């Protein structure tokens, strides 16, 4: 027993106590930072996310330079996932595909071969079918990896080394832009024109105190690969200063004469926001034509080939300019691009402005070029040391040969060349021994001399050594000058950037403009329509010709049918005493076989009971009869409900009271002496009285007593009928109106024997 007790004590001592809240906070914070730094946001230096950097480095390791054949994408994805990025082949291939898209990037980083998708929105073929290699643009970020310009770190399992950042010689973050969603933050950097960005960088190098206004003379704004027009260019300076804002981008459209007297709107450029989903724009145009939202549209065609060409045919004698304004308003032809210049610096997400992004790039270039020229200086100095040793060796080659002949081993000969040790070396004469004792070659020189072929003793070869010595001395002098002078270093940076500007030059595609709001003036065509509402509340609208083709069996499926004009409003009365209004243009136009839209969704009613539907035109010319559960009754003029608000209180109700009847009466019915009000209660009492006993009130009035109720009773049914009517229905049961006695308003109900059949 004692042993078991001790074992229990040990187990208890190993229990770790922790605060659950703090543990959750800490774990989620670690996860968020991992997503931000290692997945979603680009590095401010090379402008790449980790997955993009790893793909490019893997392709470099596979020797897929632009002058080499393409390699299967599956091989690239497999190498990237197995060595550097263990997060799934799908995500890696998607990133690879994105880097091939010339409609997404100003300078694509991957040269794809095969089906890599299209601007229409077509997806890429499976990775086993496509091939890829690095592009010329990618080589500006990879070509100096062997010069020790950047730090390498172990990969996820310490089996490989990968670069922390690529030695990017182009300002990739601004040129190609990026999009990423992290935890609690997102980045959205638009692409820019390559030559403009490089000119802006050079201007910033020449004048470190440059103002944003001066810099924007070189970089006036984003330049989207899909073209289009930024129509709020006045916002660009604010975006570049604060690092965030919104750009309004329009596609490029022209109006041309068409056939048969019609006019064509030609869309030749689309907003960058739908790059890779052009079909979305074409479908939205076709939907507007099919639903007759724009009656001016005659036809929509996508005639795109290598260039975009979407044709919108405008009907004869219609205003094409006005229609175009409508298309800007109701289609993706004009869209908003949200800018957020967020990137990672020193493993922290940081908001940047345009100037700060460029200055970070310049500082990165200074570091890269310093490391590059330090590497070149070391290589040149090492080679000069060897060349000078070989030149000295050719001058005393006879003595060196004697040393080699007289030595017992390579190490003995090498020791003589370095230290002049002639011990145990046999010489033919003392003069050679004395000269050999003066040797002081370095170890590298000694190795080179021992490995030197006899062909080096040819006169031309000796001359080449002297020329190489002069060239290396000149290079070393140049490298030292660059490393010892920031001015010279910046001059080299600017020269290489100018060469890149020429190599990757392209004309600006996106136009910057300030366009005033051009609203669409809709030419209203008023037509007769019918609103059909089924017993579940699903609503649809059809035109008159479609309605006339319906059979009586089909119409029987819709207990509520409201005829109205296309410029009218549907009024919906609910049991809680409210009236909701829905514009006819907001009601779904459907085919009769379509389900329609739930009326509760269209006017945000919730779960309240719906009592009556009417068009506003009918309502305005009517007198409304209201009856509540507590027996109150009143008449209200329809003119009191004229309002622009979507929802108003239709009547005043006491606490816990609800409407059971809202009846529209015409003026003739209101004054008729043959109209009778009938009521039924939950306790099966009934009462009938003439409509002429009901007074007209304001809609804010409670009304008057229609029936006297016991405390636990309530009205469950009320209606206004002709005295000649015999039957009605309540919840599927037949109501025999003849059994309801006519008495005075406000009287107690009588037992409704035989009323409900």
C-alpha positions in Angstrom: 0.0 0.0 0.0 2.8 2.4 0.8 4.3 1.8 -2.6 1.1 2.7 -4.3 0.8 5.8 -2.3 4.3 6.9 -3.3 3.5 6.3 -7.0 0.3 8.4 -6.7 2.3 11.2 -5.1 4.8 11.2 -8.0 2.0 11.4 -10.6 0.4 14.3 -8.8 3.7 16.2 -8.7 4.0 15.9 -12.5 0.7 17.7 -13.2 1.3 21.1 -14.7 -1.1 23.9 -13.7 -1.8 26.7 -16.2 -4.3 29.5 -16.8 -6.5 28.4 -19.7 -7.1 31.9 -20.9 -3.5 32.8 -20.9 -2.6 29.6 -22.7 -5.2 30.3 -25.4 -4.0 33.9 -25.9 -0.4 32.8 -26.1 -1.1 29.9 -28.6 -3.3 32.1 -30.8 -0.7 34.9 -30.7 2.0 32.4 -31.9 -0.3 31.1 -34.6 -1.1 34.6 -35.8 2.6 35.6 -36.0 3.4 32.4 -37.8 0.7 33.1 -40.5 1.8 36.8 -40.7 5.5 36.2 -41.0 5.8 32.8 -42.6 2.8 32.6 -45.0 0.8 35.7 -45.9 2.8 38.9 -46.0 5.8 39.8 -48.3 9.2 40.8 -47.1 9.9 44.5 -47.7 13.3 43.7 -49.3 12.5 41.2 -52.1 8.7 41.7 -52.1 8.1 37.9 -51.9 6.1 35.7 -49.7 7.9 32.7 -48.3 6.2 30.2 -50.7 7.2 32.4 -53.7 10.7 32.7 -52.5 11.0 29.0 -52.0 9.6 28.1 -55.4 12.1 30.4 -57.1 15.0 29.1 -55.1 14.0 25.5 -55.9 13.9 26.3 -59.6 17.3 27.8 -59.3 18.6 24.7 -57.6 17.0 22.6 -60.5 19.0 24.9 -62.9 15.8 26.1 -64.6 17.3 29.3 -66.0 15.7 31.0 -69.0 18.1 29.4 -71.4 17.3 25.9 -70.2 14.4 23.6 -71.2 11.1 23.8 -69.3 10.6 21.2 -66.5 7.4 19.6 -65.3 5.6 21.7 -62.7 5.0 18.6 -60.6 8.8 18.2 -60.2 9.2 21.9 -59.1 6.3 21.6 -56.7 7.6 18.3 -55.3 11.1 19.7 -54.7 9.7 22.9 -53.1 7.4 20.9 -50.8 9.9 18.2 -49.9 12.8 20.5 -49.2 11.5 23.9 -48.1 7.7 24.4 -47.9 5.7 21.5 -46.3 2.3 23.1 -46.6 0.6 21.2 -49.4 1.2 20.9 -53.1 -2.0 22.7 -54.0 -1.0 26.0 -52.4 2.5 25.7 -53.9 1.1 25.1 -57.4 -1.3 28.0 -57.1 1.6 30.3 -56.2 3.6 29.0 -59.1 0.7 29.6 -61.5 0.2 33.2 -60.2 3.9 34.0 -60.9 3.3 33.1 -64.6 0.3 35.5 -65.1 1.2 38.5 -67.2 -2.3 39.9 -66.5 -1.5 39.9 -62.7 2.2 40.8 -62.7 4.1 43.6 -64.5 7.2 41.4 -64.7 6.2 37.6 -64.4 8.8 35.6 -62.5 8.0 32.2 -64.0 7.9 31.3 -67.7 5.1 28.8 -68.0 4.6 26.3 -70.9 1.2 24.8 -71.2 -2.2 25.7 -69.9 -1.7 28.0 -67.0 -5.3 29.5 -67.1 -6.5 32.7 -68.6 -7.8 36.1 -67.9 -11.3 34.8 -68.4 -11.1 32.8 -65.2 -10.1 29.4 -66.6 -8.1 27.4 -64.2 -4.6 26.0 -64.9 -4.2 22.4 -66.0 -3.0 19.9 -63.4 0.7 20.3 -62.5 1.5 17.0 -64.2 0.6 18.5 -67.6 2.3 21.9 -67.3 6.0 22.9 -67.5 7.9 25.9 -66.2 11.3 27.6 -65.9 12.5 30.9 -64.5 11.9 34.1 -66.4 14.4 36.9 -67.1 12.7 38.9 -64.3 13.4 36.1 -61.8 17.1 36.1 -62.6 17.4 39.7 -61.4 16.5 38.2 -58.0 18.6 35.0 -58.1 21.7 35.4 -60.2 23.9 36.5 -57.4 23.0 33.9 -54.9 26.4 32.2 -55.1 28.2 35.4 -54.1 27.2 35.3 -50.4 24.9 38.3 -50.7 22.2 36.9 -48.3 22.1 34.8 -45.2 21.1 31.1 -45.5 19.2 29.3 -42.7 18.3 25.6 -42.1 15.0 24.4 -43.7 12.2 22.9 -41.6 14.0 19.6 -40.9 17.7 20.9 -41.0 18.4 18.8 -44.1 18.9 21.8 -46.5 19.7 25.4 -46.4 17.5 28.2 -47.8 17.9 31.9 -48.2 16.2 34.2 -45.7 15.6 36.7 -48.6 16.5 36.7 -52.3 19.2 39.2 -53.5 16.6 41.1 -55.5 18.1 43.8 -57.7 14.6 45.0 -58.8 12.1 46.7 -56.5 9.7 43.8 -56.9 7.3 44.8 -54.2 6.2 47.9 -56.1 6.6 46.5 -59.6 4.5 43.3 -59.2 2.5 44.2 -56.1 1.0 41.5 -53.9 -2.1 40.4 -52.0 -2.3 38.5 -48.8 -4.7 37.9 -45.9 -3.1 37.1 -42.5 -4.7 37.0 -39.0 -6.2 40.3 -38.2 -4.5 42.1 -41.1 -4.1 42.1 -44.8 -1.9 43.5 -47.5 -2.9 44.7 -50.9 -0.1 46.4 -52.9 -0.9 47.4 -56.5 1.6 46.8 -59.4 3.5 49.7 -60.9 5.3 50.4 -64.1 8.8 49.1 -64.0 10.6 52.0 -65.7 8.7 54.5 -63.5 9.5 52.8 -60.3 13.2 52.5 -61.2 13.3 56.2 -62.2 11.7 57.0 -58.8 14.3 54.9 -57.0 17.1 56.7 -58.9 15.5 60.1 -58.1 15.4 59.1 -54.4 19.1 58.1 -54.5 20.0 61.4 -56.1 18.0 63.4 -53.5 17.4 61.5 -50.2 15.2 64.4 -48.9 12.9 64.1 -51.9 9.2 65.0 -51.2 6.3 62.9 -52.1 5.1 65.5 -54.7 8.5 65.4 -56.3 8.6 61.6 -56.3 5.2 61.3 -57.9 6.6 63.1 -60.9 8.4 59.8 -61.5 5.8 57.4 -60.0 2.4 59.1 -60.7 0.4 56.1 -59.6 -0.2 52.3 -60.0 0.0 50.8 -63.4 -2.2 47.7 -63.7 -1.3 45.0 -66.3 -4.9 45.0 -67.4 -5.0 48.7 -68.1 -8.1 50.6 -67.3 -8.5 54.1 -65.8 -8.0 55.2 -62.1 -10.8 57.8 -61.9 -9.9 59.3 -58.5 -6.2 60.2 -59.0 -6.5 62.9 -56.4 -6.5 60.1 -53.8 -3.2 58.6 -54.9 -1.0 61.1 -53.0 -2.9 60.4 -49.8 -2.5 56.6 -50.3 1.2 56.9 -51.0 1.6 59.0 -47.8 -0.6 57.0 -45.4 -0.1 53.6 -46.9 -3.8 52.8 -47.3 -6.9 54.0 -49.2 -9.2 53.1 -52.1 -8.8 53.5 -55.8 -11.7 53.5 -58.2 -10.8 51.7 -61.4 -12.8 51.6 -64.6 -12.4 49.5 -67.7 -11.6 51.2 -71.0 -14.7 51.7 -73.2 -15.3 53.3 -76.5 -18.5 53.9 -78.4 -18.5 53.0 -82.1 -21.2 52.8 -84.8 -22.7 49.4 -85.2 -25.0 47.7 -87.7 -28.6 48.3 -88.5 -28.5 51.7 -87.0 -27.4 50.4 -83.6 -24.4 51.6 -81.5 -21.7 49.4 -80.0 -20.0 49.9 -76.6 -16.5 48.2 -77.0 -14.8 47.2 -73.7 -11.1 46.7 -74.5 -9.6 46.8 -70.9 -11.1 45.6 -67.6 -10.5 46.6 -64.0 -7.5 44.8 -62.3 -9.9 43.6 -59.6 -11.5 41.1 -62.0 -8.2 40.1 -63.7 -8.5 36.3 -64.0 -12.3 36.5 -63.9 -13.3 38.3 -67.0 -16.2 35.9 -67.4 -17.8 37.6 -64.3 -18.1 40.8 -66.2 -19.6 39.2 -69.3 -22.1 37.2 -67.2 -23.2 40.4 -65.3 -23.8 42.2 -68.6 -25.8 39.2 -70.0 -27.9 39.1 -66.8 -28.7 42.8 -67.0 -29.9 42.3 -70.6 -31.9 39.1 -69.7 -33.6 40.8 -66.7 -34.3 43.9 -68.7 -32.5 46.0 -66.1 -31.1 48.0 -69.0 -33.8 48.0 -71.7 -31.2 49.7 -74.0 -29.1 46.6 -74.4 -29.8 44.7 -77.7 -27.0 42.0 -77.4 -23.8 41.2 -75.5 -20.9 39.4 -77.2 -17.4 38.4 -76.0 -15.2 38.7 -79.1 -11.9 38.5 -77.2 -8.9 36.8 -78.7 -5.4 37.7 -77.7 -6.8 41.1 -76.7 -9.9 41.9 -74.8 -13.0 42.8 -76.8 -16.4 42.7 -75.3 -19.2 44.2 -77.4 -22.4 45.6 -75.9 -24.9 46.4 -78.7 -27.2 49.3 -77.9 -30.7 49.5 -79.4 -31.4 52.0 -82.1 -32.1 55.6 -81.0 -31.0 54.9 -77.4 -28.4 56.9 -75.5 -25.2 54.8 -75.4 -23.4 57.3 -73.2 -26.1 57.1 -70.6 -26.1 53.3 -70.8 -22.4 53.3 -70.3 -22.8 55.3 -67.1 -25.3 52.7 -65.9 -22.9 49.9 -66.7 -20.2 51.6 -64.6 -22.7 51.7 -61.7 -24.2 48.2 -61.8 -21.4 46.0 -63.2 -17.8 45.2 -62.3 -16.8 47.5 -65.2 -16.1 50.0 -62.4 -14.7 48.6 -59.2 -12.9 49.6 -56.0 -9.3 48.5 -55.3 -8.4 48.8 -51.6 -4.7 49.6 -51.1 -2.8 48.6 -48.0 1.0 48.9 -48.2 1.7 46.4 -45.5 4.9 44.3 -45.5 7.3 42.5 -43.1 10.4 44.3 -41.8 12.7 42.7 -39.2 10.0 40.0 -38.7 7.4 42.6 -37.8 4.4 43.6 -40.0 4.8 47.3 -40.8 2.7 49.9 -42.6 4.7 51.8 -45.3 4.3 54.8 -47.5 5.8 55.1 -51.0 8.9 56.9 -49.9 9.6 54.5 -47.0 9.3 51.5 -49.4 11.8 52.9 -51.8 14.2 53.9 -49.0 14.1 50.4 -47.6 14.9 49.0 -51.1 17.8 51.4 -51.4 19.2 50.4 -48.1 18.9 46.8 -49.1 20.7 47.5 -52.4 23.5 49.1 -50.5 24.0 46.0 -48.4 23.7 43.7 -51.4 26.2 45.6 -53.6 28.6 46.0 -50.6 28.6 42.2 -50.2 28.8 41.6 -53.9 31.9 43.9 -54.4 33.5 42.5 -51.2 33.0 39.0 -52.7 34.5 40.2 -56.0 37.4 41.9 -54.3 38.2 38.7 -52.3 38.1 36.6 -55.5 40.2 39.0 -57.5 42.8 39.3 -54.6 43.0 35.6 -54.3 43.5 35.2 -58.1 46.0 38.0 -58.2 48.0 36.2 -55.5 48.1 33.1 -57.6 48.9 34.9 -60.9 51.8 36.8 -59.3 53.2 33.6 -57.9 53.1 31.9 -61.3 54.8 34.9 -62.9 57.6 34.7 -60.2 57.8 31.0 -60.8 58.4 31.3 -64.5 61.4 33.6 -63.8 63.1 30.9 -61.6 61.6 27.9 -63.3 65.0 26.1 -63.7 65.6 26.2 -60.0 62.1 25.1 -59.2 62.6 22.1 -61.5 65.8 21.3 -59.6 63.9 21.5 -56.4 61.3 19.1 -57.7 63.9 16.7 -59.0 65.8 16.7 -55.7 62.8 16.4 -53.5 61.7 13.1 -52.0 58.0 14.0 -51.7 55.5 16.7 -52.7 55.3 18.0 -49.1 59.1 18.5 -49.1 59.0 20.4 -52.4 56.1 22.5 -51.1 57.9 23.3 -47.9 60.9 24.5 -49.9 58.7 26.8 -52.0 57.0 28.3 -49.0 59.8 28.4 -46.4 63.0 28.0 -48.4 63.8 24.8 -46.6 66.4 22.9 -48.7 67.2 20.3 -46.2 67.7 16.8 -47.8 67.1 18.3 -51.3 69.8 17.4 -53.8 71.0 20.3 -56.1 73.4 20.1 -59.0 75.2 23.3 -57.9 75.4 25.6 -54.8 74.0 28.6 -56.7 70.6 26.9 -57.2 70.6 25.9 -53.5 71.2 29.4 -52.4 68.4 30.8 -54.6 66.0 28.1 -53.5 66.7 29.0 -49.9 65.2 32.5 -50.7 61.8 31.2 -51.8 58.9 32.7 -49.9 55.8 31.7 -51.9 52.5 31.6 -50.2 50.7 28.3 -49.7 48.2 29.1 -52.5 51.0 30.1 -54.8 52.9 26.9 -54.0 49.9 24.8 -54.7 49.4 26.6 -58.0 53.1 26.1 -59.0 53.0 22.5 -58.2 49.8 22.1 -60.3 51.1 24.2 -63.2 51.3 22.4 -66.5 54.5 22.8 -68.6 52.4 24.7 -71.3 52.5 27.7 -69.0 56.2 28.1 -69.9 55.2 29.1 -73.5 55.9 32.7 -74.2 52.3 33.6 -75.1 51.1 31.9 -71.9 53.5 34.0 -69.8 52.2 37.1 -71.6 48.7 36.1 -70.7 49.7 35.9 -67.1 51.1 39.4 -67.2 47.9 40.8 -68.9 45.7 39.0 -66.3 47.8 40.5 -63.5 47.2 44.0 -64.9 43.5 43.3 -65.3 43.2 42.0 -61.8 45.1 45.0 -60.4 42.7 47.3 -62.2 39.7 45.5 -61.0 40.9 45.4 -57.4 41.5 49.2 -57.5 38.0 49.7 -58.9 36.4 47.4 -56.2 38.3 49.2 -53.4 37.1 52.6 -54.8 33.5 51.4 -54.8 33.7 49.9 -51.4 35.4 52.9 -49.9 33.0 55.5 -51.4 29.2 55.4 -51.0 28.9 57.8 -53.9 30.7 55.3 -56.2 28.6 52.5 -54.8 25.4 54.4 -55.5 26.6 55.1 -59.0 27.0 51.4 -59.7 23.5 50.7 -58.3 22.0 53.4 -60.6 23.8 52.1 -63.7 22.5 48.6 -63.2 19.0 49.9 -62.5 19.0 51.9 -65.7 19.9 48.7 -67.6 17.0 46.9 -66.0 14.7 49.8 -66.9 15.7 49.4 -70.5 15.4 45.6 -70.4 11.9 45.5 -68.8 10.5 48.7 -70.3 6.8 48.8 -71.1 4.5 51.7 -71.8 2.1 52.7 -69.1 -1.2 50.9 -69.4 -3.4 52.5 -66.8 -4.6 56.1 -67.3 -4.9 58.4 -64.3 -7.8 60.7 -64.4 -10.3 62.6 -62.2 -13.9 61.8 -63.4 -16.9 63.5 -61.9 -19.8 61.2 -60.9 -21.8 60.4 -64.0 -25.1 59.0 -62.9 -27.3 56.8 -65.1 -30.5 58.5 -66.0 -32.9 55.6 -66.4 -35.6 55.9 -69.1 -38.5 54.5 -67.2 -40.7 52.1 -69.2 -43.9 51.6 -67.2 -45.6 48.2 -67.7 -48.2 46.1 -66.0 -46.8 43.4 -63.8 -48.2 40.8 -61.4 -46.7 39.9 -58.0 -47.3 36.3 -57.1 -46.9 35.2 -53.5 -47.3 31.5 -52.5 -48.5 30.2 -49.2 -44.9 30.1 -47.9 -44.2 33.7 -48.7 -42.0 33.1 -51.8 -42.5 36.1 -54.1 -41.9 36.5 -57.9 -42.9 39.1 -60.5 -44.0 38.4 -64.0 -45.1 40.6 -66.9 -48.7 40.8 -68.2 -48.1 38.6 -71.2 -46.7 35.8 -69.0 -49.6 36.2 -66.5 -52.1 35.8 -69.3 -50.6 32.5 -70.3 -51.1 30.9 -66.8 -53.8 28.3 -66.2 -56.3 28.5 -63.4 -54.5 25.5 -61.8 -51.2 27.4 -61.7 -52.8 30.5 -60.3 -54.5 28.5 -57.5 -51.0 27.9 -56.1 -50.7 31.6 -55.2 -53.2 32.8 -52.6 -52.0 36.4 -53.0 -51.7 38.0 -56.5 -51.2 41.7 -56.6 -51.5 43.5 -60.0 -49.5 46.7 -60.1 -47.3 49.0 -62.3 -43.6 48.5 -62.7 -42.9 51.9 -61.0 -45.2 51.2 -58.1 -44.5 49.8 -54.6 -45.7 46.6 -52.9 -47.1 47.4 -49.4 -47.0 44.6 -46.9 -49.0 44.8 -43.6 -47.9 42.7 -40.7 -49.7 41.5 -37.5 -47.5 43.7 -35.3 -49.0 46.8 -36.8 -46.3 47.8 -39.4 -46.4 48.5 -43.1 -43.4 47.6 -45.2 -42.8 49.0 -48.7 -40.8 47.2 -51.5 -40.1 49.0 -54.8 -41.3 47.0 -57.8 -37.8 47.2 -59.3 -36.5 45.4 -56.2 -38.9 42.4 -56.6 -37.3 39.5 -58.4 -38.3 39.1 -62.1 -38.7 35.3 -62.5 -40.0 32.7 -64.8 -43.1 31.0 -63.5 -41.2 27.8 -62.7 -38.6 29.7 -60.6 -39.1 29.6 -56.8 -38.7 33.3 -56.2 -37.4 35.1 -53.1 -38.9 35.0 -49.6 -40.8 38.2 -48.9 -39.3 38.3 -45.4 -35.9 38.7 -47.0 -37.0 41.5 -49.3 -38.3 43.8 -46.6 -36.5 42.3 -43.4 -39.8 41.5 -41.7 -38.5 38.7 -39.5 -40.9 36.0 -38.3 -43.9 38.3 -38.0 -47.2 37.1 -39.6 -48.2 38.8 -42.9 -51.8 39.9 -43.3 -52.3 41.9 -46.5 -50.5 42.7 -49.7 -51.4 45.7 -51.9 -49.9 48.0 -54.4 -49.4 51.6 -53.2 -51.6 53.0 -56.0 -54.5 50.8 -54.8 -53.7 51.6 -51.2 -53.7 55.4 -51.7 -57.2 55.4 -53.2 -58.6 53.0 -50.6 -60.1 53.1 -47.1 -58.4 50.6 -44.8 -60.3 48.6 -42.1 -58.2 47.5 -39.1 -59.3 45.0 -36.5 -57.2 43.8 -33.6 -57.2 40.7 -31.3 -58.5 42.9 -28.4 -61.5 43.8 -30.5 -60.6 47.4 -31.6 -61.7 48.5 -35.0 -61.2 51.6 -37.1 -61.2 53.0 -40.7 -58.1 54.9 -42.0 -57.7 56.8 -45.3 -55.0 55.2 -47.5 -53.5 58.7 -48.1 -52.1 58.6 -44.6 -49.6 56.0 -45.7 -47.8 58.1 -48.2 -44.1 58.0 -47.2 -40.6 57.4 -48.6 -39.6 55.2 -45.7 -39.4 51.5 -46.1 -41.3 50.7 -42.9 -43.8 52.7 -40.9 -46.3 52.0 -38.0 -49.6 51.3 -39.8 -51.7 51.6 -36.6 -51.4 52.1 -32.9 -51.7 48.9 -30.8 -52.1 48.4 -27.1 -49.5 46.3 -25.3 -49.8 42.6 -26.2 -52.3 43.4 -29.0 -52.0 42.3 -32.6 -53.8 42.9 -35.9 -56.0 40.2 -37.2 -57.4 42.0 -40.2 -56.4 44.7 -42.7 -59.0 45.1 -45.4 -58.8 47.5 -48.3 -62.2 49.1 -49.2 -63.0 51.3 -52.2 -64.8 54.6 -51.7 -68.1 53.1 -52.9 -67.7 50.2 -50.5 -67.0 52.6 -47.6 -70.3 54.4 -48.0 -72.3 51.4 -48.9 -75.1 50.4 -46.6 -74.8 46.7 -47.7 -71.3 46.2 -46.1 -71.2 44.2 -42.9 -68.3 43.5 -40.4 -68.1 40.0 -39.0 -65.9 38.8 -36.1 -65.1 35.4 -34.5 -63.3 34.9 -31.2 -61.2 32.1 -29.7 -64.1 31.1 -27.4 -66.3 30.6 -30.5 -68.3 33.7 -30.1 -69.4 35.7 -33.1 -70.7 39.2 -33.8 -71.9 41.1 -36.9 -72.6 44.8 -37.4 -72.9 47.2 -40.3 -69.8 49.0 -41.6 -71.6 52.3 -41.3 -71.2 52.0 -37.5 -67.4 52.2 -37.8 -65.8 55.7 -37.7 -62.7 57.0 -39.6 -59.6 57.7 -37.5 -56.0 58.7 -38.0 -53.6 55.8 -38.3 -52.0 56.8 -34.9 -55.4 56.2 -33.2 -56.2 53.1 -31.3 -59.8 53.0 -32.7 -63.0 52.0 -31.0 -64.4 48.8 -29.6 -65.8 46.5 -32.2 -66.7 43.7 -29.8 -66.8 43.3 -26.0 -64.5 40.4 -24.9 -64.0 38.4 -21.8 -60.6 38.8 -20.2 -59.2 35.6 -21.6 -60.8 35.8 -25.0 -59.5 37.4 -28.3 -60.6 38.0 -31.9 -59.2 35.3 -34.2 -61.0 36.4 -37.4 -62.6 39.5 -38.9 -63.7 40.6 -42.3 -65.9 43.1 -44.2 -68.4 41.3 -46.4 -71.5 42.1 -48.4 -74.7 41.3 -46.6 -75.6 38.9 -49.4 -72.4 36.8 -48.9 -73.0 33.4 -47.4 -69.7 31.7 -46.7 -66.0 32.4 -46.1 -63.0 30.3 -44.8 -60.8 30.2 -41.7 -57.8 27.9 -41.5 -59.4 25.6 -44.1 -62.8 25.5 -42.3 -66.0 27.0 -43.9 -67.6 30.0 -42.2 -71.4 30.3 -42.5 -72.0 34.0 -42.4 -75.8 33.4 -42.2 -75.3 32.0 -38.7 -73.7 35.3 -37.5 -76.4 37.6 -36.1 -76.3 41.3 -36.9 -76.3 43.4 -33.8 -74.8 46.7 -32.7 -71.0 47.4 -32.7 -69.4 46.9 -29.3 -71.9 44.3 -28.2 -70.9 40.9 -26.7 -70.5 38.0 -29.1 -73.0 35.2 -29.2 -72.3 31.5 -29.3 -71.3 30.7 -32.9 -73.3 27.6 -33.2 -73.1 26.3 -36.8 -70.8 29.2 -37.9 -67.7 27.0 -38.4 -68.5 24.0 -40.5 
